[in-house]
Amino acid sequence: MTALVILLGSGMIVAAFAAIYLKNLIAAVVAAGIVSLFASVVYLILAAPDVAMTEAAIGAGLSTAIFIYAIKHTREEEVEND
């Protein structure tokens, strides 16, 4: 159990650094979503299912979708204005 938490924590750190250093905005948003997804699994392992469901729904799901939607529509407006 402890090894799984350490593995997920390490994955969160790697994904967080990927989100910071990636040049592609969509890939950075997906990496940030992976951090939230791993965090929700850690919360589930640590016996906090209500926090895990909230993190998965809001952090990994809704926030990622809103960021991707905003980036996509911002890029479309940039193309139209050129």
C-alpha positions in Angstrom: 0.0 0.0 0.0 2.8 2.4 0.9 4.7 1.6 -2.3 1.6 2.5 -4.3 1.2 5.8 -2.6 4.9 6.6 -3.2 4.6 5.6 -6.8 1.5 7.8 -7.3 3.2 10.7 -5.5 6.3 10.3 -7.8 4.0 10.2 -10.8 2.3 13.4 -9.6 5.6 15.2 -9.3 6.7 14.1 -12.8 3.4 15.2 -14.3 3.6 18.5 -12.4 7.0 19.2 -13.9 5.7 18.1 -17.3 2.8 20.6 -17.0 5.3 23.4 -16.1 7.8 22.7 -18.9 5.7 21.5 -21.8 5.4 24.1 -24.6 2.2 22.7 -26.0 -0.7 24.1 -23.9 -3.0 21.1 -24.5 -0.3 18.7 -23.3 0.3 20.8 -20.3 -3.3 20.8 -19.3 -3.5 17.1 -19.8 -0.5 16.7 -17.5 -2.2 18.8 -14.9 -5.3 16.7 -15.2 -3.1 13.6 -14.6 -1.8 15.2 -11.4 -5.4 15.6 -10.2 -6.3 12.1 -11.2 -3.4 10.6 -9.3 -4.3 12.8 -6.3 -7.8 11.4 -6.4 -6.5 7.8 -6.4 -4.2 8.7 -3.4 -7.2 10.1 -1.5 -9.1 6.9 -2.2 -6.3 4.8 -0.9 -6.1 7.0 2.2 -9.8 6.3 2.9 -11.3 9.6 1.9 -13.7 8.6 -0.9 -15.7 11.8 -0.8 -12.6 13.9 -1.3 -11.5 11.5 -4.0 -14.7 11.8 -5.9 -14.7 15.6 -5.7 -11.1 15.7 -6.9 -11.8 13.4 -9.8 -14.9 15.2 -10.9 -13.7 18.8 -10.5 -9.9 18.6 -10.6 -9.4 16.0 -13.2 -12.6 16.2 -15.2 -14.2 19.6 -15.2 -11.2 21.8 -14.9 -9.3 20.0 -17.6 -12.3 20.2 -19.9 -12.8 23.9 -19.3 -9.1 24.7 -19.9 -9.0 22.7 -23.2 -12.2 24.4 -24.3 -10.8 27.9 -23.5 -7.5 27.1 -25.3 -9.3 25.8 -28.3 -11.6 28.8 -28.6 -8.7 31.2 -28.0 -6.7 29.7 -30.8 -9.7 29.9 -33.2 -10.1 33.6 -32.5 -6.4 34.1 -33.1 -6.7 32.5 -36.5 -9.8 34.5 -37.4 -8.1 37.8 -36.4 -5.0 37.3 -38.6 
